[in-house]
Amino acid sequence: MVGQAQSEAWMTPVEIFAPYYSRALAKYILRLPDVDAENLRIVEAGGGSGTNALHILNYLQVHAPEIYQKTCYTIVEISPVMASWQHERLIKHHAGHFQIMHADILTFGDQFAPIMEPCILLALEVLDNLPHDKVGYENGEWFETVVTWNRQNTQRSSDSITSTLAEAERSLQDPLILQTLEYFGCDLPLHTHHSLRTTAVGWLRKLMGEVGLEMTKAFVPTGSMQLLNTIKSCLPKHRLIAADFDSLPSPNLDSSSTKKPLYHPLSPTSLSDGTLHAANAPIVASKVQGETVDYDTYLIQKGDVDVFFATDFNRLKNAYCRIMGRPSDSVSIVKSSSFLKEFADIRKTKTITSYNPIIEDFSNTSFLLS
């Protein structure tokens, strides 16, 4: 599995546009049916530094005090450090209106009883960080990819140990991957060609009708599948508010890399060869002295890089509706700009040049609303 190491180097819309982004979410929540009929339970998966919880509770306290009095804001947080930070920020202003549950949202049910009352589940910039599995389809057979870790002594000293990460394939047998393929689907193979379309070589290839590479591998969202399973069993009476990247740009690789971006409308992040020559390939990046550095492989030591995946919101919606047993018209996909135009106070986020970052930045993000 390809995971995502938590890092504080990347800023989210909640942090960048505080408090206005969170206030928009609060306004949306207050418009939901029956929000004032009973206790309001909000559950946030991964609360970051607690900024979102703080500003939503602040808004409810001022603009809907009666609802605030019966609000419980729950953060499900895997990191003890972040949980401590969240508690420190919230206890000053909202004691008695929040709780922090130390758990991985994907395995929430292993530690805690289901939340049976109606609740609102927030999953903001969660999906892009969830694990994905790499699968292959060749000669009518599906394969799954595992990562092996070979430790080698480079010298006689026990301190001189290097490790090499490598891929290995085996016949598909993982039940979670099989379930993901059933609910999300996976269109393989994909025909591709190098992104040389603006060069003479590229035009010549196009004119000659040269057949491109056949991409037979893809990263599938097993983490999202596991999240849906958890939601169904542990929060059966939820409304979901999920926001994340709906697309990602091609990586900006160093000129020394032998890998090149591919041109394919269904997979702009894929590379010409190597471990990221696969549909729905992630962006693998790190921050070096404030600058973003993209990599041409995900086989890098844990914690050294961040791994970002785009979310196919149409596939997510279809999988969500199927597993939850909900009709398609009860779930909406909305571009973030449209959502924020309706619910954010965009007068307060507009610059003197009339540029409005809260609706114009992060144009490659969407909401899933149920």
PyMOL commands that set and color helices and strands:
alter all, ss='L'
color gray80, all
select helices_A, chain A and resi 13-16+20-31+51-63+65-69+80-94+105-110+127-129+175-184+200-207+222-234+313-324+328-330+336-343+346-348+357-360
alter helices_A, ss='H'
color red, helices_A
select strands_A, chain A and resi 40-45+71-77+98-102+119-124+133-138+141-153+161-171+190-194+213-215+217-220+238-245+262-263+283-288+291-294+306-308+332-335+365-369
alter strands_A, ss='S'
color yellow, strands_A
deselect
rebuild
show_as cartoon
